[in-house]
């Protein structure tokens, strides 16, 4: 699949006179479901939070603006000419080849160790890097410059014969290596004549040969990911895209609790100097339904069940049955939002925010979302933890909340900070919660409750249609009694609210494409919000549009638009949250779970069957 040629930022001279590119999102991700790191095209680690996804970004040069003199880990090749980079097939291991102008070549291998050991998942807080000379006489220098406290604190350094400790105010990281400690400490350039291994992890002694343990970790990690990929159920078409999206989705899973983060980064702006800079290193309830759908279609039942457990436990712990839109990856409720002054931001486009005030917002769709996610446990016999009467009773409390709130104003799924309306999507999700409770009750043999919840769902459905249908537009609208549209209305069929053949749904799809479609891309809305008019398309909305077109029989158009979205992935098959419809440059937090889920769900819907392919 060809990638978009457009979208790269302009070249600028660096302080040492070399021509470099500004920061962009042509990044690769490595991870092990505990930590992750983002690497640029030269293999520089530009983002890595420790000791977990929402932790302190020890490597943060992605958000350091033009003065990125710290917060990274790279191997700099003298007289650099070009680089090549790829994932080893069906793994989360990235290989980078660096070429100099004299025929010298260096190979880097980067990964976060992950495999099964002693019957348990081994996923240490560790990043592993090896470098090896392949051709010529390459000269390199290793630059390891971690920072702590979101860039505010330089570490103290101590060292031994084979390690360097970087001591921060809250924790210490240790580099264990068979490279020269002096060369690393003083960033000397040296002739690379033999393979070298670097393990960056907790402040613990490595008692074995660092080369041998690095090689073992590499082999075991490759075997884990390849085995995991072999177990996936994938469509016949677009297999490479789906497998890469699935591995990326798995890397966004914080395995300790089962949570799945929306993205690995914070504060990558949604558009150039837009101020739309948010922290996405948390788990949103509304995302859960679509993520579970993707994991189910892949057959990734273990990951799916862990995420289901995380969501159900959140619902069980909710005070007075009040659910937040977003929670921390450990289930923490308070995600206080602060601005980090020490970091200039992506391409100096601040602010850099940590935390997310969305946790305080009223978003009524969350009650239906929790019920939709939990519904899987009552019908999927593969799961260890099946839904029972006790779980149903707790879900009924959420259903009653949904029924009571379906016609009350909220911030909506787009999390408006300056206004509240009765948003149609929130209301439909409340209806969906009641609808699924009726189906769960019937599954449990509770016929009286099934009839009761069906009556409640029918009443909500009738009222939502009455309030949200705009006859003059021939479309449902984004809020009760309004005239504006938003892309969430494309989900009405997928949620079961209307049939794909219903003229009201086809009318809504037609109205949305007239108002929100920009070329082959879909905006979430075009009306002015707290930050002005949106400038970029929302990638998941384009996938929703693709799915809606397929549902109403416009399959050729859907396939063409899907191919276009695949062509807009970065060189590693990854997508962020947003895309500029003119330049096709990626914007927004990265990699975006929602976007990767969009690839999986649309490919599954659009692909020819395996049987028809032969």
KARA-V32945 format. One line per field, one symbol per residue. ss: DSSP state (@ for helix, = for strand, . for the rest). phi: phi as a letter, one per 40 degrees, with the letter a starting at -180 (. if undefined). A space follows every 50 residues. Layout:
ss = ???
phi = ???
//
This chain:
ss = ..........===.....===......====....====.....====== .....====.@@@=.......======..========......======= ....=======...===..===....=========...=======.==.. ..==.====...=====....======...@@@@@@...==....===== ==.......@@@@@@@@@@@@@@@@@@@@@........@@@@@@@@@@@@ @.==....==.....=............=...==@@@@@@@@@@@@@@.. @@@@@@@@@@@@@@@@@.@@@....==..........==.....=@@@.. ..==..@@@@....@@@@@@@@@@@@@@@.........@@@@@@@@@@@@ @@@@@....=..........=.=@@@@@@@@@@@@@@@@@@@@...@@@@ @@@@@@@@@@@@@@@@@@==....==..=.......@@@@@......... ..@@@@@@@@@@@@@@==..==......=..=....==@@@@@@@@@@@@ @...@@@@@@@@@@@@@..........==......==.....@@@@@@@@ @@@@@@....@@@.
phi = .ccccchccccbccdcgccbccdabcbbbbabgbbaabbcccgccbaabb cadcccccbacdbcgccccagaabbcccfdbabbaaccdfbbbbbbbbbb cbgcbbbbbbabdaacafgbccaccabbbbbacbagbcbbbcbbbcbbff gcbcccbbabcbabbbcbcbabbbcbabcccccccbfccaccbacbbbbb accbccccccccccccdccccdcdcccccccccbcccfcdcccccccccc cccccdbgcbccacbbgcccadfcgcbbcbcbbccccddcccdcccccgc cccccccdcdcccccccccffcbccabcccgcccbdcbbcccbchdfgbc ccbbgacdccccbccccccccdccddccbbccccbccbcccdcccccccc ccccbcbbcacgccfdcbabaccccdccccdcccccccccdcccgccccc cccccccccccccccccbcbcccgacbcadgcbcbacccccdcdcgcbcc ccdccccccccccccbcbgcbbccabccbdbgccbbccdccccccdcccc ccgcccccccccdcccccccdbgbbccbaccccgccbgcaccddcccddc cccccccccccccb
//
